[in-house]
């Protein structure tokens, strides 16, 4: 009789331990997915910010208030373009082959560039900014790893 009680207690303890392991593994997977999506968002914003702040002329979107899923700017003889291809953001600079800006572990839900112009009469100058709205989601098919996030930032051109 005592042996049955010990086996039952050991079985209950084993089930509790297995459940704790599964919960920890699931939580770790969710944390890694969120971290991956957020890292891709930060990288996109960093790369686009660097290109916009390096100067040049923003060609697309072409006018104040205009929106586009493509950002195109020219600096000297080099035209740099950001667009969506195969669910990922790519960057094409001049005659160089296109580079992926986002990893294949995320997919684009939305990408919108909006041109903002602000005329400053005291300086007799117009400041051009680009608002970037970016929505990414993890490409994982498991329900535990489903995560999507949409964020926006505004970048002022020099």
N, C-alpha and C positions, 0 to 999 in steps of 0.2 A: 504494500500500500504506500509506504514511504517513497519507494522508487517511482511510482506513478506520479506522486506529487512533485518530486524533483524533476522528472522528465517534463511535466506540464509547465513548471516554472521556467525551466531552461528553454522550452519551446516559445513561451510568451516573451522571454527576454530576447531570443533570437529574432522573432518577428518584429519587435520594437526596434532592435538594432538595424535590421534590414530596411525598415521604413525610414529611419533616420538617415541612413546612407542614401537612399533614393531621393529623399527631400534635399539633402545637401548637394547631390549631383545635379538635380534639376535647378536648384538655385544658382549653382556655379555656371551652368549653361546659359541661364537667363542673364546673369551678370556679364558673361563674356559677349553675348549677343548685343546687349545695350552698349557695352564699351566699344565694340566694333563699329556699330552704327554711328555713335557719337564721334569716334576717331575719324571716320570718313567725312562726316560733316565738317569737323574742324579743319581737316586737310583741304577740302574743297574751298572753304572760305579763305584759308591762308594763301592758296595758290592764286585764286581769283583776285584777292586783295593785292598781292604782289604785282600782278600784271596791270591792274587798273591804276595803282599808285605809281607805276613806272612811267606813266605819262602816255602820250600819244593821243590819238583821236578815237573816240568811241563812235563806231559807225552803225552798229545794230545793238540795241534799239536806236532808231535814228532821230526821234524828236521827243521833246519833253512829254512825259506821261505815257509814252509808247511802251508796250510790253512785248517780250519775245522769249521764246525758249532757246534762243541763240544769242550769245554775246560775241561781238566782233569788234576788235580795236586794231588800229594801225599805229606803229611806232617806227618812224623811218620807212624802210622798205619792207618791214616785217609785219604781216597781218596775223594776229592771233585770234583763234575762234574757239569758243566753248559751245558744245552742243551735246545732245543726248543721242547715243547710238547703242542699240542692243541692250537698253535698260541701264546703261552706264554713262557717266559724263566723260567726254574725251576733250582733249586740248590739242589743237593743231596750230603750230607756230611756223609761219613761213613755208618753206619747202620740206621741212622735217616731217617724218612720219608721225601720225597722230599718237598721242600718249593717253592712256587711261588715267583719269584723275581719281575715280572711285574703284574700289576692289570688286571682284566678282562675288563677294559674300553679301553685297547689298545691291538693291535695285532702286531706280528712281521712280518715285510716285509723282513728283512734280518738280519742275525747274522753271522759274519765271524770273526774267531780268526786266526791271523797270527803270527807265531813264528819268532822273529828277534833275531839273535845272532851277537854280536860284540866282536871280539877278540882284546884284548889290550895287545900288545907284551911287553910293559914296565912293566905291572903287571903280565904277563903270566896268564891272566885270561879271561874268556869269560863271558860277560854280556848277560843275556837273558831277552828279553822284549816280551810282547804280545800286538799286535795291535788289538784293538777291533773295528769293524765296526758294527754299530747297526742302523737298520731302523725300526721305529715304526709308526703306524698309529692309529688314533682313531677308535674305533669300532662302533661309532654312525652311523646310516644309513641316517641321515638328511644331506642334501647338505650344509647347513650352518655350520655344525660341522665337515665337512671333513677336516682333517689335517694330514699330514704325514711329518716326518723329518728323515733324515739319518745323523748320526754324527760318528766320530771316535776319538779314543784316543789311546795312547800308554802307557803301564804300565811296568815299569822296576821291575823285580823280585830282591829280595835281594840276 
